[in-house]
Amino acid sequence: MIPESEYIKIPYGDNDTLTVVSFDLVKKYHTEEDVERFGKWMYGQTCTVIPDTGKSGIYIHDYERWLRQGKMKEQCAHDWD
């Protein structure tokens, strides 16, 4: 699991921030099997771009939902909470 201290805060609007993780962090803190499962699970999900790196930012609520749901390799509408 990615420690909260590694979560990335990016500016959003005038006074808000978005919390994201990068795919590099997923690779750093999870097994190769987890990374593959997460990639499949994320297919079609919306991401953002992390300023200064240009890399995809995975919204923290998606990453944490994947963890809560048992690191599945696909998601269904009935899984959303």
Long-range contacts (C-beta under 8 A, 24 or more apart in sequence): 1-29, 1-67, 2-26, 2-28, 2-29, 2-63, 3-29, 7-60, 8-50, 8-57, 10-48, 10-50, 10-51, 10-57, 11-51, 18-48, 18-57, 18-59, 19-59, 19-60, 20-47, 20-48, 20-50, 20-57, 20-58, 20-59, 20-60, 21-57, 21-58, 21-60, 21-63, 22-50, 22-53, 22-55, 22-56, 22-57, 22-58, 23-55, 23-56, 23-58, 24-55, 26-58, 26-63, 34-71, 36-73, 37-71, 37-72, 37-73, 38-66, 38-71, 40-73, 40-74, 41-66, 41-71, 41-72, 41-73, 41-74, 41-75, 42-66
